[in-house]
Amino acid sequence: MEIFHIILTEEIRINGLSLSYDIIGSWFIVLMTLSIFSYLYGDNIFYKAAEHIFVGVSAGYIFAVTFWDQIYPNLLGRLFPKLINVGYELELSYIIPFVLGIFMLLRLVPSLSWLARIAIAYIVGMAAGLKFYVFINSNILTQIKSSAIDFSGSYIDILNQVIILVGVISGLVYFFFSKEHKGAIGKISKIGIYFLMIKFGASFGFAVMGRISLLIGRFEELIQYSSSNYYFATPIVAFIMIAVLGFWSFKKPSNDSN
């Protein structure tokens, strides 16, 4: 760990210019951020490069985290406890997920790809059973409990619970298509529409607010990297990208005409 600490804290000197890894990282962050923003201009090489880097790094990171946090200690640590000292004892039942994992990899072998269906069938069946229990417990039973009215509470709490109950019932009536929405059912379903629109509007507003907060964070970071402490990373990278995209836009019609 001391070696990695020394490497990460070293400075790179190029023609007398001292560049720390923090400076290099800030330039890379600015480049990736502006490359994603460049999609507003149109599909271009900067956006494609940033997209491929993001997907590749994400896949590699997820693979590494999954292997070292899940497969290595929980699977290999139980099958080979003497070789992998993680505090577990030998459990032969973990041979089953080990074999199923090998079956999944055999999908890359055309002659043995049929074995992957066994692993996929097990995963789908197990996930369906677990999700069925989770949905019943969290979506149905919890919703029923949340829709009940506790008359021992305050007037505000009782009023809120009545509103929730009316919203649940009217929303369910709106999605009840076995009977035509006329008369009392039509009026109740119309109330359900109002509740649904309020819910969708609040969800959409919350999502937009979250995205705007992320956008503000990116702009704040770009402004921070515009200072002399980071060698004016944002304006320099932005100028280079604008120049390249401008040259590319002028060159593109000539290629099409040929």
N, C-alpha and C positions, 0 to 999 in steps of 0.2 A: 504493500500500500504506500510505503514511503517513496518507492520509485515512481509510482503513478502521480503522487503529489508533487514530486520534483518536476516531472514532465509537464504537468498541467500548469505549474507556476513559472515555468521558464519563459523567457522572452525571445522572440525571433528578431534578429537585427538584419535589415536589408538596406545596404548603402547608408548606414548610419541611422536608419529609422527604426526605432524600437517598437515592435508590435507584440503585445501580449495576446494570449489566447482569448481573453475577453474582447479585445478589439476585433480579432478575426471573427469571433462568434457574432458580434454585433453587425459586422458587414454582411455576414451570411444571412442573419435574420432579416436585415433590410432587403437583401436581394430576394429572398423567398417571399417576403410580404409583398413587395412591389411586383414580383412576378405573378402572384395570384391576383393582385389588383389589375394587372395589365389585361386580364380577360374582359374588362369593361371596354377596351379598345377592340377586342376580337381575339379569336383563337390564334396564338402565336407561339414562337419557340420558347419564350420565357415561361409562359404558363404551362406548356407541355412538359418542360424540364422540371418545374416545381412540382407538378402533379405526379410525375414518375418518381421523383425523389421522395415525396411524401408517402406514396404507396409502398415503395421499396423499403424505406426506413421503418414504416409502421409494421409491415409484415415481418421484417427481421427482428424488430423489438418485441413484438408479440410472441414470435417463435422462441426467442431467447428467454423471455420471462416465463412462458408456459413450461419450457423444458426445465429450467433451473428451480422454479417455484412449485411445479406440480409433478411432472414426470420423474425428475431426478429423485426428490425426497420421498414422494408418496408411492411411486411404482417401483423404481429400481431400488430404493432404500428398503423396501419390504421383501423384494425378491433376492437381493444380494446384500443383506445387512452387514456381512463381514467385510465386503469390499467397499461399501458405501456407509460410512459411519455417521448415521443421522439419528441414532437412538431408537430405531425400530427393531422388532424381532421378525424372524422369517414367517411369512404368511403365504401359504401355497395358493390361497384363493385368488391372489392377485395375478396368477398365471392367466386367468380368463381375460381381463382387460389387456394384458400384454399380448396375447394371441390375437385378440380383436384389433388391436393397434397394428399388428403386422398384416392382418387381412386388409386393413384400409390402405396400407402402402402397396400391397400387391395389385392394386388397381392400375398401377403403372406398368404391370406386366400383362400383356394382352391375353396370354394363355391361362393366367391365374386370376384375371380380373373378377371372375364370378365370385370369388371368396369375399370380395369387398361388400357384396350384397348382404352377407350374414352380419357383418359389423354395422352396416347402415340400418338394417332391419332392427337390430338390437337397440341402436341409438334412438331411432324414431319411436319404437315402442316404449322404451323407458322414458323418453322425454314426454310422450303423449300421456302416459300414466301420471307422471309427476306434475305436469302442467294442469291436468284435469283436477287433481287434488288442490293445487294452488289456486286455480281460478274459482273453484267452489268455495274454498275457505276465505279467500281475500275479496273476491268480487261479489259473490252472492250472500254468504253469511254475514260478512262485514257490512255490506250495504243494508241488509235487513236490520242489523243492530243499529246502524247509524240512522235509519229512518224511523226508529221507535221514538216516541215522545216521553220524556221524563217529566211528569207533572210536579215533581218535588223540587225542581230547579226554579230559577228566577223567571220573571215574565219575559225578559229578553231571550233567555235560553229556550223557553217554550215557544216563543214566536219564531225563532230561527229553526227549531225542529219542525214546526208546522210547515214552514216554507219549504224545507228539505223534503218533507213527506209529500206535499203537493207537487213539487217538481219531479220527484221519482214516479209518482202515480201517473201524472199527466204525460211524462216522457214515455213511460211504458205504453200508455194508451195510444200515443201517436204512432208507435211502431207496431200496433196491433192492427194488421191488415185483413184479418178474417171477416171483419164487419165494416161496412161503409161508414166513413166519418161524417155522419149526419146527426142532427139533434144534439143530445147531451154528449155523446161520444165525440162529435165534431167540435163542440165547444171546449171539452177537456183536452182534446188533442191540440187545439189551437193554443191553449195555455202551455202545453208541452213544447210547442214550437218556440214560444217566447223564452222558456227556460233553456232550450237548446241553443238558441241564438246568443243568449247572454253567456252561456258556457263557452261556445265556440269563439265569441268575441273576446272574452277574457283570456282564453288560452292563446289565441292569436296575438293579442296585445302583449301577453307575458313573453311569448316566443320572440316577438319583434324587439321588446325591451332588452331581452337577454342578448340578442344579436347586436343591437346597437351598443350595448355596454362592451361587448367584445371588440366592436369596431373602434370605439373610443379608446380602448386599451391599446389597440394597434397603432392608432394615430399618436397617442401619447409616447409610445416607444419610438416611433419614427422621429418625433420631435426631439426626444432625448438624444437620439443618435445623430442628430443634425449638428451637435455642438462640436467644438474643436477638440474636446476630450476623446472623441471617437473619430477624429480626422474627417469630419463632415461627411459621414458615410451616406446619409439619406440623400442630400442634394447631388452628390457625385454619382451614386448608383442610379438615381432617377434620371440625371442628364444622359448617362451612357445608354440606359434603356430607351429613352425617348429618341436618341440619335439612331440607335440600331433599328427600332421599330419604324422610324421615319424613312431610313434607307431601305428597309424591307418593303414598306408600302409603295415607295416609288419604283422599286425593282420588280414588284409582283406584276403590274400590268404589262411590262415588257416581256416577261416570261409567258404570260397568257397569250399575248399577240403572236409570239413565235409558234 
